[in-house]
Amino acid sequence: MSDEPNCLSPEEYQEGYRLACLSHACSETHVDA
């Protein structure tokens, strides 16, 4: 298994990772609220 994405460009990979982090942070915020 490799951590390198097969279909995503580095930019797309980073954007997806950023959105995932924001989504998780948002969920954490809602849980904390």
PDB file of N, CA, C and O in Angstrom, chain B, residues numbered from 101:
ATOM      1  N   MET B 101       0.852  -1.202   0.000  1.00  0.00           N
ATOM      2  CA  MET B 101       0.000   0.000   0.000  1.00  0.00           C
ATOM      3  C   MET B 101       0.882   1.244   0.000  1.00  0.00           C
ATOM      4  O   MET B 101       1.868   1.336   0.731  1.00  0.00           O
ATOM      5  N   SER B 102       0.499   2.183  -0.834  1.00  0.00           N
ATOM      6  CA  SER B 102       1.248   3.428  -0.908  1.00  0.00           C
ATOM      7  C   SER B 102       0.352   4.578  -0.479  1.00  0.00           C
ATOM      8  O   SER B 102      -0.862   4.543  -0.681  1.00  0.00           O
ATOM      9  N   ASP B 103       0.957   5.590   0.112  1.00  0.00           N
ATOM     10  CA  ASP B 103       0.195   6.760   0.528  1.00  0.00           C
ATOM     11  C   ASP B 103       0.023   7.750  -0.619  1.00  0.00           C
ATOM     12  O   ASP B 103      -0.697   8.740  -0.495  1.00  0.00           O
ATOM     13  N   GLU B 104       0.698   7.468  -1.744  1.00  0.00           N
ATOM     14  CA  GLU B 104       0.597   8.369  -2.886  1.00  0.00           C
ATOM     15  C   GLU B 104      -0.750   8.192  -3.577  1.00  0.00           C
ATOM     16  O   GLU B 104      -1.126   7.064  -3.895  1.00  0.00           O
ATOM     17  N   PRO B 105      -1.492   9.282  -3.818  1.00  0.00           N
ATOM     18  CA  PRO B 105      -2.765   9.178  -4.534  1.00  0.00           C
ATOM     19  C   PRO B 105      -2.527   8.793  -5.985  1.00  0.00           C
ATOM     20  O   PRO B 105      -1.552   9.233  -6.594  1.00  0.00           O
ATOM     21  N   ASN B 106      -3.409   7.979  -6.539  1.00  0.00           N
ATOM     22  CA  ASN B 106      -3.242   7.504  -7.906  1.00  0.00           C
ATOM     23  C   ASN B 106      -3.855   8.456  -8.918  1.00  0.00           C
ATOM     24  O   ASN B 106      -3.314   8.632 -10.009  1.00  0.00           O
ATOM     25  N   CYS B 107      -4.973   9.068  -8.570  1.00  0.00           N
ATOM     26  CA  CYS B 107      -5.745   9.826  -9.548  1.00  0.00           C
ATOM     27  C   CYS B 107      -5.712  11.327  -9.279  1.00  0.00           C
ATOM     28  O   CYS B 107      -6.043  12.126 -10.155  1.00  0.00           O
ATOM     29  N   LEU B 108      -5.315  11.705  -8.081  1.00  0.00           N
ATOM     30  CA  LEU B 108      -5.353  13.115  -7.718  1.00  0.00           C
ATOM     31  C   LEU B 108      -4.007  13.780  -7.942  1.00  0.00           C
ATOM     32  O   LEU B 108      -2.955  13.206  -7.661  1.00  0.00           O
ATOM     33  N   SER B 109      -4.063  15.005  -8.454  1.00  0.00           N
ATOM     34  CA  SER B 109      -2.847  15.797  -8.538  1.00  0.00           C
ATOM     35  C   SER B 109      -2.494  16.285  -7.141  1.00  0.00           C
ATOM     36  O   SER B 109      -3.358  16.290  -6.263  1.00  0.00           O
ATOM     37  N   PRO B 110      -1.251  16.695  -6.907  1.00  0.00           N
ATOM     38  CA  PRO B 110      -0.874  17.216  -5.584  1.00  0.00           C
ATOM     39  C   PRO B 110      -1.806  18.327  -5.115  1.00  0.00           C
ATOM     40  O   PRO B 110      -2.153  18.397  -3.936  1.00  0.00           O
ATOM     41  N   GLU B 111      -2.211  19.201  -6.046  1.00  0.00           N
ATOM     42  CA  GLU B 111      -3.095  20.300  -5.663  1.00  0.00           C
ATOM     43  C   GLU B 111      -4.451  19.772  -5.209  1.00  0.00           C
ATOM     44  O   GLU B 111      -4.992  20.220  -4.198  1.00  0.00           O
ATOM     45  N   GLU B 112      -4.998  18.813  -5.964  1.00  0.00           N
ATOM     46  CA  GLU B 112      -6.294  18.240  -5.607  1.00  0.00           C
ATOM     47  C   GLU B 112      -6.200  17.488  -4.293  1.00  0.00           C
ATOM     48  O   GLU B 112      -7.110  17.545  -3.465  1.00  0.00           O
ATOM     49  N   TYR B 113      -5.090  16.779  -4.106  1.00  0.00           N
ATOM     50  CA  TYR B 113      -4.894  16.014  -2.883  1.00  0.00           C
ATOM     51  C   TYR B 113      -4.851  16.949  -1.681  1.00  0.00           C
ATOM     52  O   TYR B 113      -5.486  16.684  -0.659  1.00  0.00           O
ATOM     53  N   GLN B 114      -4.104  18.040  -1.803  1.00  0.00           N
ATOM     54  CA  GLN B 114      -3.989  18.999  -0.707  1.00  0.00           C
ATOM     55  C   GLN B 114      -5.329  19.671  -0.430  1.00  0.00           C
ATOM     56  O   GLN B 114      -5.694  19.879   0.727  1.00  0.00           O
ATOM     57  N   GLU B 115      -6.063  20.012  -1.492  1.00  0.00           N
ATOM     58  CA  GLU B 115      -7.367  20.658  -1.322  1.00  0.00           C
ATOM     59  C   GLU B 115      -8.333  19.716  -0.619  1.00  0.00           C
ATOM     60  O   GLU B 115      -9.057  20.130   0.286  1.00  0.00           O
ATOM     61  N   GLY B 116      -8.349  18.461  -1.028  1.00  0.00           N
ATOM     62  CA  GLY B 116      -9.219  17.479  -0.397  1.00  0.00           C
ATOM     63  C   GLY B 116      -8.848  17.289   1.063  1.00  0.00           C
ATOM     64  O   GLY B 116      -9.720  17.169   1.923  1.00  0.00           O
ATOM     65  N   TYR B 117      -7.544  17.263   1.339  1.00  0.00           N
ATOM     66  CA  TYR B 117      -7.074  17.098   2.717  1.00  0.00           C
ATOM     67  C   TYR B 117      -7.488  18.299   3.564  1.00  0.00           C
ATOM     68  O   TYR B 117      -7.892  18.147   4.717  1.00  0.00           O
ATOM     69  N   ARG B 118      -7.383  19.489   2.984  1.00  0.00           N
ATOM     70  CA  ARG B 118      -7.768  20.710   3.694  1.00  0.00           C
ATOM     71  C   ARG B 118      -9.263  20.689   4.004  1.00  0.00           C
ATOM     72  O   ARG B 118      -9.671  21.008   5.121  1.00  0.00           O
ATOM     73  N   LEU B 119     -10.082  20.313   3.015  1.00  0.00           N
ATOM     74  CA  LEU B 119     -11.523  20.264   3.224  1.00  0.00           C
ATOM     75  C   LEU B 119     -11.885  19.234   4.274  1.00  0.00           C
ATOM     76  O   LEU B 119     -12.788  19.456   5.081  1.00  0.00           O
ATOM     77  N   ALA B 120     -11.184  18.103   4.270  1.00  0.00           N
ATOM     78  CA  ALA B 120     -11.439  17.066   5.262  1.00  0.00           C
ATOM     79  C   ALA B 120     -11.118  17.601   6.655  1.00  0.00           C
ATOM     80  O   ALA B 120     -11.859  17.345   7.604  1.00  0.00           O
ATOM     81  N   CYS B 121     -10.030  18.333   6.779  1.00  0.00           N
ATOM     82  CA  CYS B 121      -9.645  18.903   8.067  1.00  0.00           C
ATOM     83  C   CYS B 121     -10.682  19.925   8.526  1.00  0.00           C
ATOM     84  O   CYS B 121     -11.054  19.953   9.699  1.00  0.00           O
ATOM     85  N   LEU B 122     -11.147  20.761   7.601  1.00  0.00           N
ATOM     86  CA  LEU B 122     -12.143  21.761   7.952  1.00  0.00           C
ATOM     87  C   LEU B 122     -13.440  21.091   8.368  1.00  0.00           C
ATOM     88  O   LEU B 122     -14.085  21.522   9.323  1.00  0.00           O
ATOM     89  N   SER B 123     -13.827  20.036   7.654  1.00  0.00           N
ATOM     90  CA  SER B 123     -15.052  19.312   7.980  1.00  0.00           C
ATOM     91  C   SER B 123     -14.939  18.695   9.365  1.00  0.00           C
ATOM     92  O   SER B 123     -15.880  18.751  10.156  1.00  0.00           O
ATOM     93  N   HIS B 124     -13.779  18.104   9.656  1.00  0.00           N
ATOM     94  CA  HIS B 124     -13.559  17.479  10.956  1.00  0.00           C
ATOM     95  C   HIS B 124     -13.580  18.541  12.051  1.00  0.00           C
ATOM     96  O   HIS B 124     -14.169  18.333  13.111  1.00  0.00           O
ATOM     97  N   ALA B 125     -12.943  19.671  11.795  1.00  0.00           N
ATOM     98  CA  ALA B 125     -12.906  20.751  12.775  1.00  0.00           C
ATOM     99  C   ALA B 125     -14.319  21.276  13.026  1.00  0.00           C
ATOM    100  O   ALA B 125     -14.679  21.598  14.159  1.00  0.00           O
ATOM    101  N   CYS B 126     -15.108  21.359  11.967  1.00  0.00           N
ATOM    102  CA  CYS B 126     -16.484  21.824  12.093  1.00  0.00           C
ATOM    103  C   CYS B 126     -17.281  20.835  12.933  1.00  0.00           C
ATOM    104  O   CYS B 126     -18.057  21.243  13.797  1.00  0.00           O
ATOM    105  N   SER B 127     -17.102  19.564  12.693  1.00  0.00           N
ATOM    106  CA  SER B 127     -17.799  18.538  13.456  1.00  0.00           C
ATOM    107  C   SER B 127     -17.385  18.607  14.924  1.00  0.00           C
ATOM    108  O   SER B 127     -18.227  18.506  15.816  1.00  0.00           O
ATOM    109  N   GLU B 128     -16.096  18.779  15.170  1.00  0.00           N
ATOM    110  CA  GLU B 128     -15.593  18.897  16.536  1.00  0.00           C
ATOM    111  C   GLU B 128     -16.226  20.106  17.223  1.00  0.00           C
ATOM    112  O   GLU B 128     -16.584  20.049  18.399  1.00  0.00           O
ATOM    113  N   THR B 129     -16.359  21.197  16.473  1.00  0.00           N
ATOM    114  CA  THR B 129     -16.938  22.415  17.023  1.00  0.00           C
ATOM    115  C   THR B 129     -18.396  22.185  17.400  1.00  0.00           C
ATOM    116  O   THR B 129     -18.836  22.606  18.470  1.00  0.00           O
ATOM    117  N   HIS B 130     -19.147  21.517  16.525  1.00  0.00           N
ATOM    118  CA  HIS B 130     -20.558  21.250  16.803  1.00  0.00           C
ATOM    119  C   HIS B 130     -20.707  20.335  18.017  1.00  0.00           C
ATOM    120  O   HIS B 130     -21.605  20.522  18.838  1.00  0.00           O
ATOM    121  N   VAL B 131     -19.828  19.353  18.123  1.00  0.00           N
ATOM    122  CA  VAL B 131     -19.875  18.435  19.258  1.00  0.00           C
ATOM    123  C   VAL B 131     -19.543  19.197  20.541  1.00  0.00           C
ATOM    124  O   VAL B 131     -20.128  18.945  21.594  1.00  0.00           O
ATOM    125  N   ASP B 132     -18.595  20.130  20.437  1.00  0.00           N
ATOM    126  CA  ASP B 132     -18.129  20.860  21.604  1.00  0.00           C
ATOM    127  C   ASP B 132     -19.148  21.914  22.047  1.00  0.00           C
ATOM    128  O   ASP B 132     -19.224  22.267  23.224  1.00  0.00           O
ATOM    129  N   ALA B 133     -19.930  22.408  21.079  1.00  0.00           N
ATOM    130  CA  ALA B 133     -20.865  23.497  21.367  1.00  0.00           C
ATOM    131  C   ALA B 133     -22.015  23.033  22.259  1.00  0.00           C
ATOM    132  O   ALA B 133     -22.893  23.828  22.597  1.00  0.00           O
TER     133      ALA B 133
END
